[in-house]
């Protein structure tokens, strides 16, 4: 954005992250999230939800779970789609063993039925 001499704001950044998510470009979506912080533009729930979705589409389960955790730390409300996607991520990344991560409650060994 800066190359085009456009000052980033949360709306333009969210549009970019959402476009990356739809284009299945999870790396670029995460780069945009990082660039937002560097530009002192605070990501909101839309930013993080789009990032989580991009990670899910790219099968980057650990990254999706990390974003969900970050959202909770800064008290942003994840969308139901993000929570469901992260629950699927927990299943995929941890298998069916006793150390499955439960995205909905943040504990290990939860049932994700």
Backbone as a chain_set.jsonl record, in Angstrom:
{"seq": "XXXXXXXXXXXXXXXXXXXXXXXXXXXXXXXXXXXXXXXXXXXXXXXXXXXXXXXXXXXXXXXXXXXXXXXXXXXXXXXXXXXXXXXXXXXXXXXXXXXXXXXXXXXXXXXXX", "coords": {"N": [[0.817, -1.191, 0.0], [1.908, 1.196, 0.771], [3.75, 1.557, -1.242], [2.148, 2.394, -3.282], [1.574, 4.816, -2.359], [-0.532, 5.055, -0.569], [-2.01, 5.517, 2.469], [-2.271, 3.056, 4.873], [-5.262, 1.811, 6.389], [-7.541, 0.331, 8.743], [-9.708, -0.641, 7.281], [-8.852, -0.789, 4.565], [-6.743, -2.577, 4.884], [-8.098, -4.823, 5.877], [-9.614, -5.438, 3.621], [-7.58, -6.248, 1.893], [-6.535, -8.498, 3.282], [-8.781, -10.136, 3.314], [-9.074, -10.536, 0.555], [-6.76, -12.011, 0.08], [-7.367, -14.261, 1.584], [-9.585, -15.286, 0.151], [-8.284, -15.829, -2.214], [-6.706, -17.876, -1.45], [-4.171, -17.383, -0.338], [-2.453, -17.707, 2.093], [0.041, -17.062, 3.231], [0.527, -14.435, 2.388], [-1.666, -13.171, 3.534], [-1.027, -13.368, 6.266], [1.304, -11.883, 6.244], [0.273, -9.353, 5.63], [-1.218, -8.909, 7.969], [0.879, -8.688, 9.798], [2.202, -6.459, 8.732], [0.253, -4.56, 9.184], [0.407, -4.15, 11.944], [3.009, -3.148, 12.125], [2.626, -0.737, 10.824], [1.229, 0.595, 12.677], [-1.491, 0.166, 12.65], [-4.174, -1.151, 14.106], [-5.118, -4.494, 14.091], [-8.444, -5.747, 13.71], [-11.381, -7.668, 14.67], [-12.362, -8.537, 12.204], [-10.055, -8.538, 10.615], [-8.489, -10.53, 11.872], [-10.221, -12.755, 11.775], [-10.376, -13.158, 9.0], [-7.706, -13.766, 8.526], [-7.471, -16.158, 9.982], [-9.233, -17.776, 8.537], [-7.902, -17.8, 6.068], [-5.599, -19.205, 6.794], [-6.752, -21.636, 7.493], [-7.743, -22.5, 5.003], [-5.339, -22.87, 3.737], [-4.397, -25.007, 5.085], [-2.926, -24.525, 7.368], [-2.847, -25.188, 10.237], [-1.754, -24.812, 12.852], [-1.009, -22.148, 12.756], [-3.503, -20.95, 12.413], [-4.694, -21.58, 14.864], [-2.965, -20.181, 16.538], [-3.536, -17.527, 15.819], [-6.194, -17.392, 16.677], [-5.799, -17.639, 19.409], [-4.334, -15.291, 19.866], [-6.353, -13.436, 19.322], [-8.078, -13.846, 21.472], [-6.431, -13.038, 23.563], [-6.278, -10.272, 23.216], [-8.847, -9.635, 23.556], [-10.678, -9.801, 21.405], [-13.548, -10.741, 19.607], [-13.943, -13.816, 18.188], [-15.341, -14.928, 15.061], [-18.097, -17.194, 14.552], [-17.492, -18.886, 12.47], [-14.701, -18.759, 12.444], [-14.094, -19.914, 14.903], [-15.157, -22.467, 14.539], [-13.589, -23.256, 12.356], [-11.087, -23.254, 13.582], [-11.468, -25.228, 15.441], [-11.665, -27.433, 13.769], [-9.095, -27.231, 12.835], [-7.642, -27.878, 15.121], [-8.303, -30.541, 15.378], [-7.197, -31.578, 13.013], [-4.469, -30.983, 13.28], [-3.671, -32.245, 15.572], [-4.552, -34.829, 15.568], [-6.259, -37.788, 16.688], [-5.545, -38.357, 19.234], [-4.847, -38.17, 22.835], [-3.984, -35.553, 23.248], [-5.34, -33.613, 21.915], [-6.199, -30.351, 20.837], [-8.531, -28.112, 22.053], [-10.244, -25.735, 20.496], [-12.472, -24.273, 21.185], [-12.543, -24.07, 23.96], [-9.976, -23.747, 24.787], [-8.432, -25.607, 26.159], [-6.573, -28.678, 26.632], [-7.239, -32.068, 25.639], [-10.001, -32.047, 25.274], [-13.236, -32.965, 24.096], [-13.981, -32.904, 20.739], [-16.276, -33.453, 19.35]], "CA": [[0.0, 0.0, 0.0], [2.777, 2.37, 0.831], [4.36, 1.728, -2.559], [1.175, 3.141, -4.071], [1.384, 6.059, -1.61], [-1.818, 5.014, 0.117], [-1.834, 5.23, 3.888], [-3.152, 1.955, 5.253], [-6.159, 1.889, 7.527], [-8.059, -1.006, 9.042], [-10.627, -1.075, 6.218], [-8.08, -1.21, 3.397], [-5.997, -3.783, 5.26], [-9.055, -5.937, 5.933], [-9.941, -5.803, 2.24], [-6.442, -7.001, 1.381], [-6.464, -9.804, 3.953], [-9.923, -10.915, 2.814], [-8.752, -10.944, -0.812], [-5.774, -13.093, 0.202], [-8.104, -15.443, 2.062], [-10.368, -15.818, -0.964], [-7.332, -16.332, -3.199], [-5.941, -18.949, -0.807], [-2.804, -16.895, -0.173], [-2.339, -17.571, 3.54], [1.287, -16.381, 3.597], [0.346, -13.0, 2.159], [-2.615, -12.699, 4.546], [-0.29, -13.197, 7.516], [2.218, -10.758, 6.039], [-0.522, -8.131, 5.772], [-1.503, -8.735, 9.403], [2.119, -8.201, 10.41], [2.425, -5.099, 8.244], [-0.703, -3.681, 9.87], [0.971, -3.817, 13.259], [4.172, -2.285, 11.886], [2.12, 0.575, 10.412], [0.435, 1.096, 13.806], [-2.915, -0.035, 12.377], [-4.524, -2.268, 14.972], [-6.05, -5.458, 13.499], [-9.696, -5.946, 14.436], [-11.912, -9.022, 14.549], [-12.458, -8.87, 10.784], [-8.681, -8.841, 10.184], [-8.066, -11.819, 12.427], [-11.089, -13.809, 11.245], [-9.944, -13.425, 7.625], [-6.422, -14.448, 8.637], [-7.742, -17.532, 10.42], [-9.824, -18.476, 7.401], [-6.832, -18.014, 5.085], [-4.753, -20.286, 7.314], [-7.506, -22.881, 7.389], [-7.75, -22.912, 3.593], [-3.99, -23.316, 3.417], [-4.098, -26.113, 5.995], [-1.926, -24.045, 8.329], [-3.665, -25.327, 11.443], [-1.103, -24.209, 14.012], [-1.095, -20.69, 12.599], [-4.902, -20.58, 12.671], [-4.895, -21.655, 16.313], [-2.204, -19.084, 17.146], [-4.31, -16.297, 15.619], [-7.352, -17.447, 17.573], [-5.28, -17.36, 20.742], [-4.036, -13.854, 19.915], [-7.623, -12.708, 19.406], [-8.583, -13.936, 22.844], [-5.545, -12.25, 24.421], [-6.612, -8.85, 23.092], [-10.286, -9.583, 23.785], [-11.469, -9.682, 20.188], [-14.504, -11.839, 19.507], [-13.849, -14.544, 16.922], [-16.618, -15.297, 14.456], [-18.398, -18.617, 14.731], [-16.759, -19.597, 11.423], [-13.305, -18.871, 12.877], [-14.034, -20.88, 15.994], [-15.363, -23.782, 13.938], [-12.397, -23.562, 11.574], [-9.998, -23.559, 14.496], [-11.758, -26.538, 16.024], [-11.224, -28.391, 12.747], [-7.634, -27.149, 12.821], [-7.161, -28.64, 16.267], [-8.434, -31.959, 15.036], [-6.257, -31.944, 11.956], [-3.076, -30.867, 13.695], [-3.345, -33.067, 16.728], [-5.027, -36.196, 15.419], [-7.33, -38.209, 17.587], [-4.941, -38.757, 20.499], [-5.294, -37.493, 24.055], [-3.501, -34.174, 23.347], [-6.045, -32.73, 20.985], [-6.436, -29.001, 21.332], [-9.922, -27.699, 21.9], [-10.252, -24.299, 20.206], [-13.598, -23.577, 21.796], [-12.355, -23.794, 25.388], [-8.574, -23.439, 25.028], [-7.766, -26.636, 26.953], [-6.234, -29.905, 25.935], [-8.016, -33.251, 25.972], [-11.44, -31.822, 25.18], [-13.887, -33.671, 23.01], [-14.387, -32.004, 19.648], [-17.272, -34.217, 18.612]], "C": [[0.862, 1.256, 0.0], [3.463, 2.63, -0.493], [3.439, 2.537, -3.462], [0.843, 4.472, -3.411], [-0.02, 6.18, -1.021], [-1.535, 4.682, 1.573], [-2.796, 4.123, 4.29], [-4.053, 2.339, 6.421], [-6.775, 0.505, 7.699], [-8.962, -1.516, 7.919], [-9.85, -1.554, 4.998], [-7.271, -2.472, 3.687], [-6.915, -4.999, 5.313], [-9.443, -6.395, 4.536], [-8.818, -6.64, 1.635], [-6.345, -8.393, 1.973], [-7.595, -10.702, 3.456], [-9.683, -11.393, 1.389], [-7.74, -12.088, -0.806], [-6.448, -14.382, 0.645], [-8.877, -16.082, 0.921], [-9.471, -16.404, -2.046], [-6.424, -17.421, -2.667], [-4.451, -18.61, -0.714], [-2.538, -16.642, 1.312], [-1.058, -16.829, 3.952], [1.129, -14.87, 3.475], [-0.631, -12.424, 3.177], [-1.897, -12.449, 5.87], [0.719, -12.058, 7.414], [1.465, -9.438, 6.2], [-0.891, -7.865, 7.23], [-0.286, -8.162, 10.123], [2.402, -6.755, 10.001], [1.456, -4.105, 8.878], [-0.111, -3.21, 11.19], [2.169, -2.878, 13.116], [3.754, -0.866, 11.528], [1.264, 1.216, 11.502], [-1.062, 1.117, 13.498], [-3.3, -1.292, 13.132], [-5.502, -3.215, 14.27], [-7.306, -5.577, 14.363], [-10.171, -7.383, 14.223], [-12.001, -9.455, 13.093], [-11.087, -9.277, 10.251], [-8.292, -10.249, 10.609], [-8.908, -12.969, 11.894], [-10.695, -14.161, 9.815], [-8.597, -14.147, 7.62], [-6.585, -15.906, 9.043], [-8.302, -18.353, 9.262], [-8.787, -18.767, 6.325], [-5.927, -19.167, 5.52], [-5.456, -21.628, 7.206], [-7.494, -23.39, 5.952], [-6.383, -23.412, 3.156], [-3.511, -24.462, 4.282], [-2.96, -25.772, 6.951], [-2.584, -24.006, 9.705], [-3.033, -24.637, 12.646], [-1.163, -22.682, 13.94], [-2.51, -20.197, 12.869], [-5.178, -20.569, 14.171], [-4.151, -20.531, 17.025], [-2.946, -17.763, 16.987], [-5.532, -16.262, 16.531], [-6.924, -17.119, 18.994], [-4.956, -15.873, 20.905], [-5.31, -13.029, 20.041], [-8.145, -12.701, 20.837], [-7.741, -13.09, 23.798], [-5.887, -10.763, 24.388], [-8.12, -8.615, 23.155], [-11.086, -9.213, 22.542], [-12.349, -10.913, 20.084], [-14.353, -12.547, 18.163], [-15.243, -14.838, 16.378], [-16.856, -16.78, 14.699], [-17.671, -19.44, 13.672], [-15.294, -19.78, 11.817], [-13.156, -19.905, 13.976], [-14.208, -22.291, 15.458], [-14.143, -24.195, 13.13], [-11.235, -23.935, 12.457], [-10.218, -24.887, 15.203], [-11.35, -27.633, 15.045], [-9.705, -28.408, 12.681], [-7.045, -27.962, 13.956], [-7.231, -30.123, 16.012], [-7.365, -32.383, 14.05], [-4.823, -31.941, 12.443], [-2.707, -31.831, 14.8], [-3.821, -34.502, 16.618], [-6.095, -36.521, 16.433], [-6.803, -38.626, 18.952], [-5.392, -37.912, 21.662], [-4.864, -36.031, 24.145], [-4.143, -33.253, 22.329], [-6.279, -31.382, 21.631], [-7.879, -28.622, 21.054], [-9.968, -26.189, 21.719], [-11.376, -23.578, 20.931], [-13.389, -23.274, 23.273], [-10.903, -23.527, 25.736], [-7.834, -24.457, 25.873], [-7.4, -27.821, 26.085], [-7.152, -31.017, 26.437], [-9.506, -32.998, 26.033], [-11.993, -32.681, 24.05], [-14.334, -32.658, 21.965], [-15.445, -32.673, 18.774], [-18.082, -33.442, 17.665]], "O": [[0.571, 2.237, -0.684], [3.734, 3.779, -0.842], [3.911, 3.286, -4.317], [-0.064, 5.178, -3.852], [-0.608, 7.261, -0.983], [-0.891, 3.677, 1.871], [-4.003, 4.237, 4.073], [-3.66, 3.088, 7.315], [-6.548, -0.386, 6.882], [-8.974, -2.714, 7.64], [-10.155, -2.614, 4.451], [-7.136, -3.337, 2.822], [-6.55, -6.078, 4.847], [-9.588, -7.592, 4.288], [-9.077, -7.626, 0.944], [-6.1, -9.362, 1.254], [-7.387, -11.889, 3.206], [-10.041, -12.518, 1.042], [-7.854, -13.025, -1.596], [-6.138, -15.462, 0.143], [-8.826, -17.3, 0.747], [-9.849, -17.363, -2.719], [-5.485, -17.844, -3.342], [-3.591, -19.45, -0.979], [-2.412, -15.493, 1.735], [-1.071, -16.057, 4.91], [1.549, -14.12, 4.357], [-0.442, -11.299, 3.639], [-2.133, -11.432, 6.522], [0.959, -11.349, 8.391], [1.966, -8.509, 6.834], [-0.877, -6.716, 7.674], [-0.411, -7.263, 10.954], [2.794, -5.933, 10.828], [1.801, -2.941, 9.083], [-0.131, -2.021, 11.507], [2.324, -1.933, 13.889], [4.436, 0.095, 11.88], [0.646, 2.257, 11.278], [-1.804, 1.958, 14.004], [-2.806, -2.379, 12.831], [-6.596, -2.797, 13.891], [-7.236, -5.517, 15.59], [-9.449, -8.208, 13.664], [-11.743, -10.617, 12.778], [-10.974, -10.258, 9.515], [-7.825, -11.051, 9.801], [-8.379, -14.039, 11.593], [-10.681, -15.337, 9.451], [-8.374, -15.039, 6.802], [-5.911, -16.786, 8.506], [-7.888, -19.491, 9.04], [-8.784, -19.848, 5.737], [-5.54, -20.002, 4.704], [-4.836, -22.637, 6.87], [-7.262, -24.575, 5.711], [-6.287, -24.286, 2.295], [-2.343, -24.846, 4.218], [-2.141, -26.624, 7.295], [-2.841, -22.938, 10.261], [-3.728, -23.942, 13.387], [-1.347, -22.013, 14.957], [-2.698, -19.147, 13.483], [-5.821, -19.653, 14.684], [-4.651, -19.985, 18.009], [-2.984, -16.961, 17.92], [-5.863, -15.217, 17.091], [-7.623, -16.394, 19.702], [-5.256, -15.27, 21.935], [-5.347, -12.042, 20.776], [-8.596, -11.673, 21.342], [-8.274, -12.494, 24.734], [-5.798, -10.077, 25.405], [-8.602, -7.526, 22.843], [-12.033, -8.428, 22.601], [-11.925, -12.012, 20.44], [-14.605, -11.951, 17.115], [-16.201, -14.978, 17.137], [-15.929, -17.527, 15.014], [-17.272, -20.573, 13.941], [-14.708, -20.831, 11.558], [-12.201, -20.682, 13.981], [-13.496, -23.208, 15.867], [-13.706, -25.343, 13.203], [-10.47, -24.841, 12.125], [-9.26, -25.59, 15.526], [-10.762, -28.64, 15.44], [-9.096, -29.461, 12.496], [-6.05, -28.661, 13.768], [-6.328, -30.874, 16.383], [-6.711, -33.412, 14.224], [-4.038, -32.808, 12.06], [-1.54, -32.194, 14.943], [-3.524, -35.316, 17.492], [-6.754, -35.631, 16.97], [-7.548, -39.195, 19.749], [-6.232, -37.027, 21.499], [-5.331, -35.321, 25.035], [-3.564, -32.241, 21.932], [-6.526, -31.29, 22.833], [-8.376, -28.797, 19.942], [-9.756, -25.441, 22.674], [-11.247, -22.398, 21.258], [-13.981, -22.331, 23.799], [-10.608, -23.122, 26.86], [-6.7, -24.198, 26.275], [-7.86, -27.947, 24.95], [-7.754, -30.919, 27.506], [-10.212, -33.676, 26.779], [-11.254, -33.072, 23.146], [-14.992, -31.67, 22.289], [-15.474, -32.454, 17.563], [-18.951, -34.001, 16.995]]}, "num_chains": 1, "name": "protein.A"}
